[in-house]
Amino acid sequence: MEEYTVTAEELAAGKRFSDVAVHKAEFIVDIHNPEGAGQAEERIQYVMPYDLPYRCFVPLKVENLLTAGRCISGTHRAHASYRVMSICMAMGEAVGMAAALCVQGRLYAPHSGCEKTSGGAGIKRK
């Protein structure tokens, strides 16, 4: 579980977050029929373009790790929208950039055991 859990209701509303990592993701809530072909629901739930916040990529109990793709923290229904490859690729790019910024000391990674050094030139262990 990460610091924040994304919900399908937030995706449907096109929620924006101040700590956005992926901006304007969009795909229907697409729940497949567990018993065979087709959809599990009769009505398609459309979403507005939504943000995925940095917090949903940051695990609570694991240090020095950011998650991406189908591993981020979200409800079952939210997962049915953000699980598609185009959004997963955007998550991977965002997490890769965040990891690089953490190593450079320009972004704090919660639970990493690191803090910015003076001048932001690097990171050091707490």
DRENDO-1510 file (C-alpha; in Angstrom, 1 decimal, always signed):
<recs>
REC; n; res; u; v; w
REC; 1; MET; +0.0; +0.0; +0.0 .
REC; 2; GLU; +1.3; +3.4; -0.9 .
REC; 3; GLU; +0.8; +6.8; +0.8 .
REC; 4; TYR; -2.4; +7.5; -1.2 .
REC; 5; THR; -5.0; +5.2; -2.8 .
REC; 6; VAL; -6.6; +6.4; -6.0 .
REC; 7; THR; -10.4; +5.8; -6.5 .
REC; 8; ALA; -12.5; +5.3; -9.6 .
REC; 9; GLU; -14.7; +8.2; -8.4 .
REC; 10; GLU; -11.7; +10.5; -8.5 .
REC; 11; LEU; -10.9; +9.3; -12.0 .
REC; 12; ALA; -14.4; +9.8; -13.2 .
REC; 13; ALA; -14.4; +13.4; -11.9 .
REC; 14; GLY; -11.0; +14.1; -13.5 .
REC; 15; LYS; -9.4; +14.9; -10.1 .
REC; 16; ARG; -6.2; +17.0; -10.1 .
REC; 17; PHE; -3.5; +16.7; -7.5 .
REC; 18; SER; -0.8; +19.2; -6.4 .
REC; 19; ASP; +1.8; +16.5; -6.4 .
REC; 20; VAL; +0.9; +15.2; -9.9 .
REC; 21; ALA; +3.2; +12.6; -11.4 .
REC; 22; VAL; +1.0; +11.7; -14.4 .
REC; 23; HIS; -1.2; +14.4; -15.9 .
REC; 24; LYS; -4.4; +13.9; -18.0 .
REC; 25; ALA; -4.5; +10.1; -18.1 .
REC; 26; GLU; -7.7; +8.8; -19.6 .
REC; 27; PHE; -9.3; +5.4; -20.2 .
REC; 28; ILE; -12.7; +4.0; -19.3 .
REC; 29; VAL; -13.2; +1.9; -16.2 .
REC; 30; ASP; -12.8; -1.4; -18.1 .
REC; 31; ILE; -13.7; -4.4; -15.9 .
REC; 32; HIS; -13.5; -7.7; -17.8 .
REC; 33; ASN; -16.0; -10.5; -17.3 .
REC; 34; PRO; -14.3; -13.0; -14.9 .
REC; 35; GLU; -16.4; -15.8; -16.4 .
REC; 36; GLY; -15.4; -15.3; -20.1 .
REC; 37; ALA; -15.4; -12.8; -22.9 .
REC; 38; GLY; -16.8; -9.3; -22.7 .
REC; 39; GLN; -17.4; -6.8; -20.0 .
REC; 40; ALA; -18.5; -7.5; -16.4 .
REC; 41; GLU; -20.7; -4.4; -16.4 .
REC; 42; GLU; -23.5; -3.4; -18.7 .
REC; 43; ARG; -22.8; +0.3; -18.6 .
REC; 44; ILE; -19.3; +1.7; -19.4 .
REC; 45; GLN; -18.0; +4.2; -16.8 .
REC; 46; TYR; -16.3; +7.0; -18.6 .
REC; 47; VAL; -13.7; +9.2; -16.9 .
REC; 48; MET; -12.5; +12.7; -17.3 .
REC; 49; PRO; -8.8; +13.2; -18.0 .
REC; 50; TYR; -7.3; +12.7; -14.5 .
REC; 51; ASP; -4.0; +13.0; -12.6 .
REC; 52; LEU; -2.1; +10.4; -10.7 .
REC; 53; PRO; -0.4; +11.8; -7.6 .
REC; 54; TYR; +3.2; +11.1; -6.7 .
REC; 55; ARG; +2.0; +9.7; -3.4 .
REC; 56; CYS; +0.3; +6.7; -5.0 .
REC; 57; PHE; +3.8; +5.5; -6.2 .
REC; 58; VAL; +5.4; +5.7; -2.8 .
REC; 59; PRO; +5.1; +2.5; -0.7 .
REC; 60; LEU; +4.5; +3.0; +3.0 .
REC; 61; LYS; +6.6; +0.1; +4.3 .
REC; 62; VAL; +9.4; -0.2; +1.9 .
REC; 63; GLU; +12.3; +2.2; +1.7 .
REC; 64; ASN; +14.1; +3.2; -1.5 .
REC; 65; LEU; +11.4; +2.1; -3.8 .
REC; 66; LEU; +8.9; +3.8; -6.1 .
REC; 67; THR; +6.2; +1.7; -7.8 .
REC; 68; ALA; +4.7; +2.1; -11.3 .
REC; 69; GLY; +2.2; +0.5; -13.6 .
REC; 70; ARG; -0.2; -2.0; -12.2 .
REC; 71; CYS; +1.6; -1.9; -8.8 .
REC; 72; ILE; +0.5; +1.6; -7.7 .
REC; 73; SER; -2.1; +2.1; -5.0 .
REC; 74; GLY; -5.7; +2.2; -6.2 .
REC; 75; THR; -9.0; +0.6; -5.8 .
REC; 76; HIS; -10.1; -2.3; -8.0 .
REC; 77; ARG; -12.2; +0.0; -10.1 .
REC; 78; ALA; -9.5; +2.6; -10.5 .
REC; 79; HIS; -7.1; -0.1; -11.6 .
REC; 80; ALA; -9.5; -1.0; -14.4 .
REC; 81; SER; -8.7; +2.5; -15.9 .
REC; 82; TYR; -5.0; +3.1; -15.2 .
REC; 83; ARG; -3.8; -0.4; -16.0 .
REC; 84; VAL; -3.6; +0.2; -19.8 .
REC; 85; MET; -0.2; +0.4; -21.4 .
REC; 86; SER; -0.2; +4.1; -22.4 .
REC; 87; ILE; -0.9; +5.1; -18.8 .
REC; 88; CYS; +1.6; +2.5; -17.5 .
REC; 89; MET; +4.3; +3.9; -19.7 .
REC; 90; ALA; +3.6; +7.4; -18.5 .
REC; 91; MET; +3.9; +6.1; -14.9 .
REC; 92; GLY; +7.2; +4.4; -15.6 .
REC; 93; GLU; +8.6; +7.6; -17.1 .
REC; 94; ALA; +7.3; +9.7; -14.2 .
REC; 95; VAL; +8.8; +7.3; -11.6 .
REC; 96; GLY; +12.1; +7.1; -13.5 .
REC; 97; MET; +12.4; +10.9; -13.5 .
REC; 98; ALA; +11.4; +11.0; -9.8 .
REC; 99; ALA; +14.1; +8.4; -9.0 .
REC; 100; ALA; +16.7; +10.4; -10.9 .
REC; 101; LEU; +15.7; +13.6; -9.1 .
REC; 102; CYS; +15.9; +11.8; -5.7 .
REC; 103; VAL; +19.4; +10.6; -6.5 .
REC; 104; GLN; +20.4; +14.2; -7.5 .
REC; 105; GLY; +18.9; +15.5; -4.3 .
REC; 106; ARG; +16.4; +17.6; -6.1 .
REC; 107; LEU; +13.4; +15.6; -4.9 .
REC; 108; TYR; +12.7; +14.1; -1.5 .
REC; 109; ALA; +11.6; +10.5; -1.6 .
REC; 110; PRO; +9.5; +9.8; +1.5 .
REC; 111; HIS; +10.6; +6.7; +3.4 .
REC; 112; SER; +13.9; +6.6; +1.5 .
REC; 113; GLY; +16.1; +7.4; +4.5 .
REC; 114; CYS; +17.5; +10.3; +2.5 .
REC; 115; GLU; +17.4; +14.0; +2.9 .
REC; 116; LYS; +18.6; +16.9; +0.8 .
REC; 117; THR; +22.1; +18.1; +1.4 .
REC; 118; SER; +22.8; +21.8; +1.7 .
REC; 119; GLY; +22.5; +23.3; -1.8 .
REC; 120; GLY; +20.5; +20.3; -3.1 .
REC; 121; ALA; +23.6; +18.8; -4.7 .
REC; 122; GLY; +23.0; +15.3; -3.5 .
REC; 123; ILE; +21.5; +13.1; -0.8 .
REC; 124; LYS; +22.8; +11.7; +2.4 .
REC; 125; ARG; +21.5; +9.1; +4.8 .
REC; 126; LYS; +19.5; +10.4; +7.8 .
</recs>
